[in-house]
Amino acid sequence: KKTKSYKVESRITSRFSHTIVRSSVVNSGSTPQSIAFNVQIPKRAFITNFTMNVNGITFVGSVKEKAVARNLYAQARARNKAAGIIRTNSQDMETFKTEVHVPSGSNIEFELHYQEMMHRKLNLYEHTLHLQPGRLVPQLQVDVYIFEPQGIATVKASNTFGAQFADLIKAHIVFKPTVQQQKQCENCTESAVEGVITVLYDVNRDSNAGELQVSDGHFVYFFAPSNLSPLPKNIVFVIDVSGSMWGVKMKQTVQAMKAILDDLTIDDYFSIVDFNHNVRCWSEGLVPGSSIQIADAKRYIENIKPNGGTNINEALLRAVQMLVRASNHRVIDPRSVSMIILVSDGDPTVGEIKLSAIQKNVKRVMREEFSLFSLGIGFDVDYDFLERIAMENRGMAQRIYANHDAAEQLRAFYSQVSSPLLRKITVQFQADSVAEVTQNHFDKFFSGSELVVAGKVLPSESNTLTSLTTGSAVSARLDIILETDADTTELDAELAKQQHSFTGFARQMWAYLTIKQLISERSLATTAVKKRKITQRIMTLAVEHQFVTPFTALLVESGDATERLLADSPKDPKHGCCSGACGPPPVEVLVYQPPPWVMSTPAPSMGEVLEGPKEEITLPERVNLVDNDPHFIIHLPRSNMDICFNIDSKPGHILNLLSDSVTVNGQLIGSKKVNKRTYFGTIGIYYQPDGISVIVSTDEITMTDGRNNHSFTWGSTLFCFYFRIRISIVKNSNVIITINNSTQVMVLLHRVWKKHPVNVDFLGIYIPNENQYSPLVHGLIGQFSIEPEVILYDIHKGADPLKKEATMEVKGNKLLVTRGWQKDYRRDKKRGSNVYCWFIHNSGKGFIDGHYSQYIVPNLSSFLHMP
């Protein structure tokens, strides 16, 4: 036979790929022969279509319920033709295989389609293409097109064919070797193209923003926050040391464990339980990850000699008991994340051996805050059981292949779960805006991964869809509420311009996620009735969206329906028909009641105390503020008077605005031309009783307690609660910091054109008079919380006829003041609204205590020390 062409095209749009593999073959021999078409596809992918043309007769594939497909196949089996999907013991792949027996001179064309969602692991999405042309091909080409609405942050492609192909892969990405380049050597007739092209990429994203995309009546929401401090963790490693682990399995496990132990920090707690027919504990309780304890743990695992049976039940119960005891005795930090990592290569043979009983026993003792992760080594283990027990206890399972890189597989899995950033994450939408939403409650978010929620968008008069994401970063101490908006028409218009995008991605991704989650839910169903209902729903969705699943089959038939081929989705070795299932089953939504302004008002008002959803929204007409370059406006409520002054200081200087249990300082920046205006570029807010500081810059908002740092972007509306600090960010507009329900500070963001020759981004500060302070409060603004007595007289026309002048007596000083106005930018950031005030000259001299230079402090968390 001769392969005329072999072409692969992948279109990845918003993390969802549609791949087409095409091959054109001719039987160039003088006798009839079998022509095979084999394609390795990822186990997580769903085949969606297959067509074949044999000497002008076209066979077209369609997905049907398995029973229906088998019945039709039995009625008209194709002669000399076969098709099937074979699941081998490979790590991530299964093989679609077709074979046709054709006479000499026959032309055959094959075309296979499959779809898959890209899962983010360790900060990257991975798209893998296995090439098996089998021989030298005149036309061999691979095209990968990636379209991500946010833009691509990084992309790289590699191959396993050899160094001679390294320069042939380029973005967009194309791989197109000539026949000469395909040869194993210069005079060879064998092809070197047998292996894998791997494309790794990540997208541009704001550090804490969600990404909401709407297309074709469906939405997909992506959430992958960063710049949060990892939660401390408590891990009990439960390691199978039965006789079957002898040799390479144990050697690789020990090698991986030594690397994993090195990753632990002094804030982490851990222990090791190893088991065969007996259960042993390296330490009876959890211990901190100090260098001494880690060294001792390494010596312990190096001396393990595998032998005996497998008592999984008792080992897991002992591990849970260890976590419970540590939690009850307050050994571990209540902010921490507790997990059990089970490594086993076989089914139980000692103690409780009934898998369903073990599952019940573990679930009964596991606390809601604990997670179980299962790693099954090899194919003697019941992977289905490991997956069920992990999913039921807020974890996940992974098969480890018992070969030379098993240690690397174990380490890679641990890396995925070693940095928990958030817990108890819920994604919600406005009432009556969406339907049939996939899993929207997640127990944990791990650094480098991504949470994905999809659903249908209901008809609406509005062109905006809004999501609300809540989560806890440090147990109850830091709660985050993130608001994300999307225009419901924008993306479809953009996709229409993209020549190589996959326009149906949102609809197919929703079906893909829903089916995967239903398969997981089915594996945990406790009754046959529940299983049947879930199976029926899977089949209905799979047929509608043309996915080959464990419950549907691909029927390939000729145009006149006289010949049919059948391809079933296979079972995983050692049970596990549903190894492709991912994620825990959908969980009932936790209802969060946001304040009324979360959805309906573009900007929370200064007067909100944020105490509850029924709080009245008030906006003080007059506040104390400093904005622009920098103009101060002090509102004196008793006199019903506004006083203005400027401070003419230098870039880099930090001015104290408020000094009490809360201190507010602002650092000045200059415009792009020297000796021109100054503005506030960074604001520091420090709350002494809790030792928490919030730094607001024109780039981000950062909160720290000295040990943990959390950064938030201006690019999303977000609310977070940390001890007695509440932060409310309105996207690209303002942030309100509320402290102990008694002090509130609004920082307003002013953005300018990036290429502006003079102007720079800057901040304005707004502080309401209703704030409560101690009698010792001071600062350029704080000192006026105790309102001074002001007498104004001798009002007369000034040098400028539009501006009156007067004499003001205040703090024992007589000052010449001028009537004018400054701007309050809360309602209108471009033009501002006029605030009429009496202007104090000479940087507020005589109105502020002392000289303005006495308010310059060394850093953003400094308190003011006036002489």
C-alpha positions in Angstrom: 0.0 0.0 0.0 1.0 3.6 -0.4 -0.1 6.5 1.9 -0.6 9.5 -0.3 -1.3 12.0 2.4 -1.6 12.1 6.2 -3.0 15.4 7.7 -3.9 16.4 11.2 -5.7 19.6 12.1 -6.5 20.8 15.6 -8.6 23.9 16.3 -8.4 25.0 19.9 -10.8 27.7 21.0 -11.1 28.7 24.6 -9.4 25.5 25.9 -11.7 23.2 23.8 -10.1 21.3 20.9 -11.6 19.8 17.8 -9.1 17.5 16.0 -9.4 16.0 12.5 -7.1 13.2 11.3 -7.2 12.5 7.6 -5.4 9.8 5.7 -5.5 8.9 2.0 -4.2 5.5 1.0 -4.0 3.5 -2.2 -3.5 -0.3 -2.5 -0.6 -0.1 -5.0 0.0 -3.9 -4.8 -1.1 -6.4 -7.4 -3.2 -8.4 -5.0 -6.1 -7.6 -2.5 -4.9 -6.6 0.9 -6.0 -5.1 4.2 -5.6 -1.4 4.7 -5.6 -0.2 8.4 -6.2 3.3 9.8 -5.0 3.5 13.4 -5.3 6.7 15.4 -4.2 7.2 19.0 -6.5 9.7 20.8 -6.4 11.0 24.4 -8.5 9.0 26.9 -10.3 12.2 28.0 -11.4 12.9 24.4 -14.7 11.9 22.8 -14.8 10.7 19.2 -17.5 12.7 17.4 -17.4 11.4 13.8 -15.7 9.1 11.4 -16.1 8.9 7.6 -14.5 6.6 5.1 -14.5 6.6 1.3 -13.7 3.2 -0.4 -13.5 3.4 -4.2 -16.2 6.1 -4.3 -18.5 4.5 -1.8 -18.8 6.8 1.3 -19.3 5.4 4.8 -20.6 8.1 7.2 -20.5 7.7 11.0 -23.1 8.8 13.5 -23.3 8.3 17.3 -26.2 6.3 18.6 -27.2 4.7 21.9 -25.2 1.5 22.2 -28.2 -0.9 22.0 -29.6 0.9 19.0 -26.2 0.9 17.2 -25.6 -2.8 17.9 -29.0 -3.7 16.7 -28.5 -1.8 13.4 -25.0 -3.3 13.0 -26.4 -6.8 13.4 -28.8 -6.2 10.5 -26.1 -5.3 7.9 -22.5 -6.1 8.9 -20.0 -4.9 6.4 -18.0 -7.6 4.7 -14.2 -7.3 4.8 -14.4 -4.2 7.0 -14.0 -3.6 10.7 -13.8 -0.7 13.2 -13.2 -0.5 16.9 -11.8 1.5 19.8 -9.2 -0.3 21.8 -8.1 0.9 25.3 -4.6 -0.3 25.9 -2.5 -0.1 29.1 -1.0 3.1 27.8 -0.9 6.1 30.1 -3.3 8.6 28.5 -4.3 7.2 25.1 -6.7 4.8 23.4 -6.6 3.7 19.8 -9.3 4.0 17.1 -8.8 1.3 14.6 -10.3 0.6 11.2 -9.4 -2.1 8.7 -10.7 -2.7 5.2 -9.8 -5.5 2.8 -9.8 -4.0 -0.7 -8.7 -5.1 -4.2 -5.6 -3.9 -6.1 -5.7 -0.3 -7.2 -8.3 0.7 -4.5 -8.3 4.3 -3.1 -9.4 4.7 0.5 -9.8 8.0 2.4 -10.2 8.0 6.2 -11.3 11.0 8.4 -11.7 10.9 12.2 -13.0 13.7 14.4 -12.6 14.0 18.2 -13.1 16.7 20.8 -11.5 17.4 24.2 -11.3 20.0 26.9 -7.8 21.2 27.8 -7.2 20.8 31.5 -4.8 23.3 33.1 -2.0 21.5 35.1 1.0 23.3 36.7 0.1 26.5 34.8 -0.1 25.0 31.3 -2.7 23.4 29.0 -1.4 20.4 27.1 -2.6 19.3 23.7 -1.1 16.0 22.5 -1.1 14.6 19.0 0.1 11.0 18.2 1.3 10.6 14.7 1.4 7.1 13.1 1.6 7.5 9.3 3.4 4.1 9.2 5.6 5.0 6.2 7.0 7.9 4.2 4.2 10.2 3.1 4.4 12.7 0.2 2.0 15.0 1.9 2.4 15.0 5.7 1.2 18.0 7.7 0.0 18.9 11.1 -1.7 22.3 11.9 -2.7 23.5 15.3 -4.7 26.7 15.5 -5.2 28.2 19.0 -7.6 31.1 19.5 -8.0 32.4 23.1 -10.1 35.6 23.5 -7.8 36.9 26.3 -4.7 36.2 24.2 -1.9 33.6 24.6 0.7 34.3 27.2 3.0 31.5 26.3 3.1 28.6 23.7 5.7 26.0 22.9 5.6 22.8 20.9 7.9 19.8 21.1 8.1 16.3 19.4 9.5 12.9 20.2 10.6 12.1 16.6 14.2 13.4 17.0 16.3 16.5 16.9 16.1 16.8 13.1 12.4 17.9 13.4 13.0 20.5 16.1 12.9 23.5 13.7 9.9 22.3 11.7 7.3 23.3 14.4 6.4 26.9 14.3 3.4 29.0 15.5 0.6 28.9 14.4 1.7 25.7 14.8 2.7 23.9 11.6 4.6 20.6 11.2 5.2 19.8 7.5 8.3 17.6 6.8 9.3 16.6 3.3 9.7 13.0 2.4 13.5 13.3 2.7 13.1 14.9 6.2 10.8 12.0 7.3 13.5 9.3 6.7 15.2 7.7 9.6 18.5 8.2 7.7 19.5 9.6 4.4 19.1 6.3 2.4 16.4 4.8 4.6 12.9 3.9 3.4 11.6 3.8 7.0 9.8 6.8 8.5 11.1 8.5 11.6 7.6 10.1 12.1 6.1 7.9 14.8 5.5 9.6 18.1 4.0 12.7 19.7 3.7 16.4 19.1 2.9 18.2 22.3 1.7 21.7 22.4 1.8 23.5 25.8 0.3 26.9 26.3 -1.3 29.3 28.8 -3.5 32.4 28.3 -3.3 36.0 29.5 -5.3 36.5 32.6 -5.7 39.0 35.4 -4.2 37.5 38.6 -7.5 37.1 40.4 -10.1 37.7 37.7 -12.4 35.2 36.4 -12.9 34.9 32.6 -16.6 34.6 31.4 -17.2 33.8 27.8 -20.6 33.6 26.1 -21.1 32.0 22.6 -23.9 30.3 20.8 -26.4 30.5 23.7 -24.0 29.0 26.2 -21.4 30.3 28.6 -18.1 29.0 29.9 -16.5 30.5 33.1 -12.8 30.0 33.8 -11.3 30.7 37.2 -7.6 30.5 37.9 -6.5 33.0 40.6 -2.9 33.6 41.5 -1.0 35.9 43.8 -2.6 34.3 46.9 -0.6 32.8 49.7 -0.8 28.9 49.7 -2.7 27.5 52.7 -0.6 25.4 55.1 -1.3 21.7 54.6 -1.5 18.5 56.7 -0.8 15.3 54.8 -0.9 11.7 55.9 0.9 9.6 53.3 -0.6 6.0 53.2 1.7 3.7 51.4 1.1 0.1 50.3 4.1 -2.1 51.2 2.6 -5.4 50.4 4.6 -8.1 48.6 3.4 -7.0 45.2 5.1 -3.6 45.7 8.6 -5.3 45.7 11.1 -4.1 43.1 10.6 -1.2 40.7 7.3 -0.1 42.3 8.8 0.4 45.7 12.0 1.8 44.4 10.1 4.5 42.4 7.7 5.2 45.3 10.7 5.8 47.7 12.4 8.0 45.2 9.2 10.1 44.8 8.5 10.3 48.5 12.0 11.7 49.2 11.4 14.5 46.7 7.9 15.2 48.1 9.1 15.3 51.7 11.7 17.9 50.6 8.9 20.1 49.3 7.2 20.3 52.8 7.7 23.5 54.8 7.8 24.2 58.5 4.2 25.3 58.3 3.1 21.9 57.0 2.3 18.9 59.2 2.7 15.3 58.0 3.0 11.7 58.9 3.4 8.3 57.1 1.3 5.2 57.4 2.6 2.1 55.7 0.6 -1.1 55.4 0.6 -4.7 54.3 -1.4 -7.2 56.4 -0.5 -5.0 59.3 -0.5 -1.2 59.7 2.5 0.8 61.0 2.9 4.5 61.6 6.2 6.3 61.3 4.9 8.8 63.9 1.7 8.3 66.0 0.8 11.9 65.3 1.3 14.7 62.8 4.6 16.5 63.1 5.9 19.8 61.5 7.9 19.6 58.3 11.2 20.5 59.9 14.5 19.3 58.4 15.1 16.9 61.3 11.6 15.2 61.0 12.0 15.1 57.2 15.4 13.4 57.4 14.0 10.8 59.9 11.0 10.2 57.6 13.3 9.6 54.6 15.4 7.0 56.6 12.1 5.3 57.5 10.8 4.8 54.0 14.3 3.8 52.7 14.2 0.9 55.1 10.8 -0.5 54.1 10.9 -4.1 52.8 7.6 -4.9 51.0 6.0 -8.2 51.9 2.6 -9.7 53.0 -1.0 -8.8 52.1 -3.0 -5.6 51.7 -5.1 -4.1 54.5 -6.4 -0.8 52.9 -9.4 -0.4 55.3 -7.4 -0.3 58.5 -4.7 1.9 57.0 -7.1 4.6 55.8 -9.1 4.6 59.1 -5.8 5.0 61.0 -4.8 8.0 58.7 -8.2 9.7 59.3 -7.9 9.1 63.0 -4.5 10.8 63.0 -6.0 13.9 61.3 -9.0 14.0 63.6 -6.8 13.8 66.7 -4.5 16.6 65.4 -7.6 18.7 64.7 -9.2 18.1 68.1 -6.1 18.8 70.0 -5.4 22.0 68.0 -2.1 20.7 66.8 -2.8 22.0 63.3 -3.7 25.4 62.1 -7.5 25.8 61.6 -6.6 27.7 58.4 -4.9 24.6 56.9 -6.0 22.0 54.4 -5.9 18.4 55.5 -5.4 15.5 53.0 -4.6 11.8 52.8 -2.6 10.6 49.8 -3.0 6.8 49.3 -0.5 4.9 47.1 -1.5 1.3 46.4 -1.0 -1.3 43.7 -3.6 -3.9 44.5 -7.0 -4.9 45.9 -7.5 -5.6 49.7 -6.6 -9.1 50.8 -6.6 -8.7 54.6 -9.2 -7.4 57.1 -12.2 -5.8 55.4 -11.9 -6.8 51.7 -15.4 -5.8 50.5 -14.8 -2.6 48.5 -18.3 -1.1 49.2 -17.8 -1.7 52.9 -14.3 0.1 52.9 -15.9 3.0 50.9 -18.7 3.3 53.6 -16.2 3.0 56.5 -14.0 5.8 55.1 -16.8 8.1 54.3 -18.3 7.7 57.8 -15.1 8.9 59.6 -13.8 11.5 57.1 -14.6 15.0 58.2 -15.9 17.5 55.7 -12.6 19.5 55.7 -10.5 16.4 54.8 -9.7 15.2 51.3 -8.5 11.8 50.0 -6.3 11.4 46.9 -5.8 7.9 45.5 -2.9 6.8 43.3 -3.2 3.4 41.8 0.1 1.8 40.6 -0.2 -0.6 37.7 -3.3 -2.6 36.5 -3.8 -5.0 39.4 -5.6 -2.3 41.4 -9.3 -1.7 41.0 -9.1 1.8 39.6 -12.8 2.3 39.7 -12.8 1.8 43.5 -9.9 4.2 44.0 -11.7 6.8 41.9 -15.0 6.4 43.8 -13.4 6.6 47.2 -11.5 9.7 46.2 -14.4 11.6 44.6 -16.7 10.8 47.5 -14.2 12.4 49.8 -13.4 15.6 47.9 -10.3 14.3 46.1 -9.3 12.8 42.9 -7.6 9.6 41.6 -4.8 9.0 39.1 -3.3 5.9 37.7 0.5 5.6 38.0 2.1 3.4 35.4 4.7 1.0 36.9 7.7 1.9 34.7 10.9 3.7 34.9 9.3 7.2 35.3 6.7 6.2 38.0 8.6 8.4 40.5 8.2 11.4 38.1 4.4 10.6 37.8 4.0 10.5 41.6 5.9 13.8 42.0 3.9 15.4 39.2 0.6 14.4 40.8 1.8 15.8 44.2 2.8 19.1 42.5 -0.8 19.5 41.4 -2.1 19.3 44.9 0.8 20.8 46.9 -0.3 24.4 46.8 -4.0 24.9 47.8 -4.9 28.5 47.4 -8.7 28.6 48.0 -11.4 26.4 49.5 -15.2 26.3 49.4 -15.5 28.0 46.0 -19.0 28.7 44.6 -19.8 30.2 41.2 -23.3 31.7 40.9 -25.3 33.8 38.4 -28.1 36.3 38.5 -31.5 34.7 38.9 -33.2 33.6 35.6 -30.0 34.3 33.6 -28.7 30.8 33.1 -29.8 27.2 33.2 -28.4 23.6 33.3 -25.2 24.8 35.0 -22.4 22.2 35.4 -20.7 21.7 38.8 -20.4 25.1 40.4 -19.2 24.3 43.9 -15.6 23.2 44.4 -14.0 22.1 47.6 -10.5 23.4 46.8 -8.5 25.3 44.2 -4.9 24.3 43.7 -2.3 26.7 42.3 -1.6 26.2 38.6 -5.0 24.5 37.9 -8.3 26.0 36.7 -12.0 25.7 37.7 -14.4 25.6 34.8 -18.2 26.1 34.9 -20.5 26.0 31.9 -24.2 26.3 31.2 -27.0 27.6 28.9 -27.7 31.4 28.7 -31.4 32.2 29.0 -33.0 34.8 26.7 -32.7 38.3 28.2 -33.1 41.9 27.3 -29.7 42.6 28.7 -26.5 42.0 26.7 -24.6 41.4 29.9 -24.1 38.1 31.9 -22.7 38.4 35.4 -21.2 35.8 37.6 -20.4 35.9 41.3 -17.6 33.7 42.7 -17.0 33.2 46.4 -14.2 31.4 48.2 -12.1 31.3 51.3 -8.3 31.8 51.0 -7.3 31.4 54.6 -10.2 29.5 56.2 -12.6 32.0 57.6 -10.0 34.8 57.7 -10.1 35.7 54.0 -13.3 35.5 52.1 -13.3 36.5 48.4 -16.3 37.6 46.3 -15.5 38.2 42.7 -17.9 39.7 40.1 -17.3 39.0 36.4 -19.2 40.4 33.5 -19.4 39.3 29.8 -21.1 40.8 26.8 -23.3 38.1 25.3 -22.7 39.2 21.7 -19.1 40.2 21.6 -17.4 36.8 21.4 -19.6 35.4 18.5 -18.7 38.5 16.5 -15.0 37.9 17.1 -15.2 34.2 16.3 -16.8 35.1 13.0 -13.7 37.0 12.0 -11.4 34.1 13.0 -10.7 31.8 10.0 -9.6 28.8 12.1 -11.6 29.0 15.3 -14.0 26.3 16.5 -17.3 28.3 16.6 -19.3 25.6 18.5 -16.9 25.4 21.4 -19.2 26.7 24.2 -22.1 24.4 23.3 -19.8 21.3 23.0 -17.8 22.2 26.1 -21.0 22.4 28.2 -22.1 19.0 26.9 -18.5 17.6 27.5 -18.4 18.8 31.1 -22.0 17.7 31.8 -21.4 14.2 30.5 -18.1 13.8 32.3 -19.7 14.9 35.6 -22.7 12.6 35.0 -20.4 9.6 34.5 -18.7 10.5 37.8 -22.2 10.9 39.5 -23.3 7.5 38.1 -20.2 5.7 39.6 -21.4 7.0 43.0 -25.1 6.3 42.5 -26.3 3.9 45.3 -29.3 2.4 43.5 -30.0 0.8 40.2 -32.9 3.2 39.5 -30.5 6.2 40.0 -27.9 4.6 37.7 -30.5 4.0 35.0 -31.8 7.7 35.1 -28.2 9.0 34.9 -27.4 6.6 32.1 -30.4 7.8 30.1 -29.4 11.4 30.5 -25.8 10.7 29.4 -27.1 8.8 26.3 -29.5 11.6 25.4 -26.8 14.3 25.6 -24.2 12.1 23.9 -26.4 11.4 20.9 -27.5 15.1 20.7 -23.8 16.3 20.7 -22.4 13.2 18.9 -20.0 12.0 21.5 -18.8 8.4 21.7 -19.1 7.6 25.5 -19.2 4.3 27.5 -22.9 4.3 26.8 -23.0 5.2 23.1 -21.4 3.8 19.9 -20.2 5.0 16.5 -22.2 3.4 13.7 -20.5 3.8 10.3 -22.7 2.9 7.4 -22.7 3.2 3.6 -25.1 5.5 1.8 -27.5 2.8 1.0 -27.2 1.3 4.6 -26.3 -2.1 3.2 -22.9 -2.2 5.0 -22.3 -1.1 8.6 -19.3 -0.9 10.9 -19.5 -0.5 14.7 -17.1 1.2 17.1 -17.8 1.0 20.9 -16.1 2.9 23.6 -14.0 0.3 25.5 -13.8 -0.6 29.2 -10.7 0.3 31.1 -8.5 -2.7 32.2 -9.4 -3.9 35.7 -12.9 -2.5 35.8 -13.3 1.3 35.4 -15.4 1.6 32.3 -15.5 5.3 33.1 -11.8 6.1 33.6 -12.3 9.3 31.7 -14.6 10.7 34.3 -13.4 13.9 36.0 -14.3 15.9 39.0 -16.8 15.2 41.8 -20.5 15.1 41.1 -22.6 18.3 41.1 -23.2 19.6 44.6 -26.2 21.6 45.8 -25.4 25.3 45.4 -24.5 27.1 48.6 -26.6 30.2 48.6 -24.7 33.4 49.3 -26.7 36.6 49.9 -24.7 39.5 48.6 -25.4 43.1 49.5 -28.0 44.7 47.2 -25.4 46.7 45.3 -23.4 43.7 44.2 -25.5 43.1 41.2 -27.5 46.3 40.6 -25.2 49.2 41.3 -22.0 49.8 39.4 -20.1 51.3 42.3 -20.7 50.7 46.0 -21.2 53.9 47.9 -18.9 55.4 50.5 -21.6 55.2 53.2 -22.2 51.4 53.0 -21.2 49.6 56.2 -21.5 46.3 54.3 -23.2 44.7 57.3 -25.8 42.8 55.4 -27.9 42.4 52.3 -30.7 44.7 53.5 -28.5 47.7 54.4 -29.7 51.0 53.0 -27.3 52.6 50.5 -26.3 56.1 51.4 -23.8 58.3 49.7 -22.5 61.2 51.9 -22.8 64.4 49.9 -19.6 65.7 51.5 -16.5 63.8 52.5 -12.8 64.6 53.2 -10.8 63.9 50.1 -7.5 64.4 48.3 -7.4 64.0 44.6 -5.7 65.1 41.5 -2.3 66.9 42.0 -3.0 66.6 45.1 -5.9 68.9 46.1 -7.2 68.4 49.7 -10.9 69.1 50.5 -11.8 69.1 54.2 -15.5 69.1 55.0 -16.5 70.7 58.3 -20.0 69.4 59.1 -20.9 71.8 62.0 -19.9 74.9 60.0 -21.3 73.3 56.8 -18.1 74.5 55.1 -15.5 73.0 52.8 -11.9 74.1 53.1 -9.3 73.4 50.4 -5.5 73.4 50.3 -2.7 71.9 48.2 0.5 70.2 49.4 3.5 71.0 47.2 5.8 68.2 48.1 8.2 66.1 46.0 7.8 62.7 44.1 8.8 59.8 46.4 7.6 61.6 49.6 5.1 59.7 51.7 2.4 61.9 53.4 0.4 60.8 56.4 -3.3 61.4 55.9 -4.7 59.6 58.9 -2.9 58.3 62.1 -4.9 56.4 64.6 -5.4 52.6 65.2 -5.7 52.8 61.4 -3.0 54.8 59.5 -3.4 56.0 55.9 -0.4 57.2 54.0 0.1 58.3 50.4 3.2 58.2 48.3 3.6 60.9 45.7 4.7 60.3 42.1 5.6 62.9 39.5 4.2 63.5 36.0 6.4 62.4 33.1 8.0 65.8 32.8 10.4 66.9 35.5 9.4 69.6 38.0 5.7 69.4 37.1 2.7 68.1 39.0 2.7 65.4 41.7 0.0 62.9 42.4 -0.6 60.0 44.8 0.6 56.8 43.1 0.4 54.4 46.1 -1.8 54.4 49.2 -0.9 52.4 52.3 -3.6 51.5 54.9 -2.4 49.8 58.1 -4.5 48.4 60.9 -2.3 48.1 63.9 -4.5 45.8 66.2 -4.5 43.0 63.5 -1.2 43.8 62.0 -2.8 43.9 58.5 -1.8 46.3 55.7 -3.4 47.0 52.4 -1.3 48.6 49.7 -3.2 50.2 46.8 -1.3 51.1 43.7 -2.4 51.9 40.2 -1.5 48.3 39.2 -3.0 46.2 42.0 -4.3 46.0 45.6 -2.2 43.9 47.9 -3.1 42.7 51.4 -0.6 41.2 53.9 -0.5 40.2 57.5 3.2 39.8 57.6 3.2 36.1 56.7 0.6 35.9 53.9 0.4 38.1 50.8 -2.8 38.3 48.7 -2.8 40.4 45.5 -5.9 41.5 43.6 -6.2 43.1 40.2 -8.1 46.2 39.2 -9.5 44.1 36.3 -12.4 42.6 38.2 -15.1 43.5 40.7 -14.2 41.7 43.8 -15.1 41.6 47.5 -13.0 40.0 50.3 -13.2 39.7 54.0 -10.2 39.1 56.2 -10.5 39.3 60.0 -11.9 42.8 60.6 -10.9 44.1 57.1 -13.3 44.2 54.2 -12.1 45.1 50.7 -14.6 46.0 47.9 -13.1 46.5 44.4 -15.2 47.9 41.6 -13.6 46.9 38.3 -11.2 49.6 37.0 -12.9 52.2 39.2 -12.4 52.2 43.0 -11.7 50.2 46.1 -13.3 50.6 49.5 -11.5 49.4 52.5 -13.7 49.0 55.6 -12.0 48.4 59.0 -13.7 47.0 62.0 -17.1 48.4 60.7 -16.0 51.9 62.0 -13.4 53.3 59.5 -13.8 53.4 55.7 -11.5 54.6 53.0 -12.2 54.8 49.3 -9.4 54.9 46.8 -10.3 56.1 43.3 -8.3 54.9 40.3 -7.6 57.4 37.6 -6.3 55.9 34.3 -4.8 58.0 31.6 -3.8 57.2 28.0 -0.6 55.1 28.3 1.2 57.0 25.6 0.3 60.4 27.1 3.4 62.6 27.0 2.9 64.1 30.5 0.1 62.5 32.5 0.4 59.3 34.6 -2.1 57.0 36.3 -2.9 58.2 39.9 -5.1 57.7 42.9 -7.7 59.8 44.8 -8.5 59.2 48.5 -12.0 59.8 50.0 -12.6 59.5 53.7 -16.1 60.1 55.2 -16.7 62.2 58.3 -18.8 59.4 59.8 -15.6 57.4 60.5 -15.0 56.7 64.2 -11.6 57.5 65.7 -9.9 57.8 69.1 -9.3 61.3 70.7 -5.6 61.0 69.6 -6.3 60.8 65.9 -4.1 63.0 63.7 -2.8 63.3 60.1 -3.4 65.8 57.3 -7.0 64.7 57.2 -7.4 62.9 60.5 -6.8 66.0 62.7 -10.1 67.5 61.4 -12.3 64.7 62.9 -12.2 67.1 65.9 -13.7 70.0 64.0 -11.8 73.3 64.7 -13.8 76.5 65.2 -13.8 78.6 62.1 -14.8 82.3 61.8 -15.1 83.8 58.3 -15.5 87.6 57.8 -14.6 90.5 55.5 -15.8 88.7 52.4 -14.8 90.9 49.4 -13.9 90.8 45.7 -10.5 89.5 45.1 -7.8 90.2 42.4 -9.7 87.7 40.3 -13.2 89.2 40.0 -14.6 85.6 39.8 -13.1 84.6 43.1 -14.0 86.3 46.4 -11.5 86.7 49.2 -12.1 86.7 53.0 -10.3 86.5 56.3 -10.5 83.2 58.3 -9.7 82.8 62.0 -8.9 79.2 62.8 -6.6 77.6 65.4 -5.5 81.1 66.6 -4.4 82.1 63.1 -5.8 84.8 60.8 -5.6 83.6 57.2 -6.3 85.3 53.8 -8.5 82.8 52.0 -9.9 82.7 48.4 -13.2 81.3 47.2 -12.9 78.7 44.5 -13.7 75.1 43.7 -12.1 71.7 43.5 -13.4 68.4 42.1 -15.1 65.4 43.6 -14.6 62.5 41.1 -16.7 59.8 42.7 -19.7 60.2 40.4 -17.9 61.3 37.3 -14.2 60.3 37.0 -13.7 62.3 33.8 -15.2 65.7 34.6 -15.8 65.5 38.3 -18.4 67.5 40.2 -17.5 71.0 41.6 -17.1 71.4 45.4 -17.0 75.1 46.3 -14.6 75.8 49.1 -12.4 78.4 50.7 -8.8 77.9 49.6 -5.9 78.1 52.1 -2.6 79.2 50.5 1.0 78.0 51.3 0.3 74.3 51.6 -2.4 74.7 54.2 -0.2 76.8 56.6 -2.2 77.9 59.6 -5.0 75.5 58.9 -3.1 72.3 59.4 -1.1 71.7 62.6 2.5 72.6 62.1 4.2 72.6 58.7 3.3 70.1 55.9 6.9 68.7 56.0 6.1 67.3 59.5 3.6 64.9 57.9 6.3 63.2 55.7 6.8 59.7 57.1 9.4 57.0 56.2 7.1 54.2 54.8 3.6 53.4 53.9 2.7 51.8 57.2 4.3 54.5 59.4 2.4 56.3 62.2 2.7 60.0 62.6 4.8 61.4 65.4 4.1 65.1 65.7 6.4 67.1 68.1 
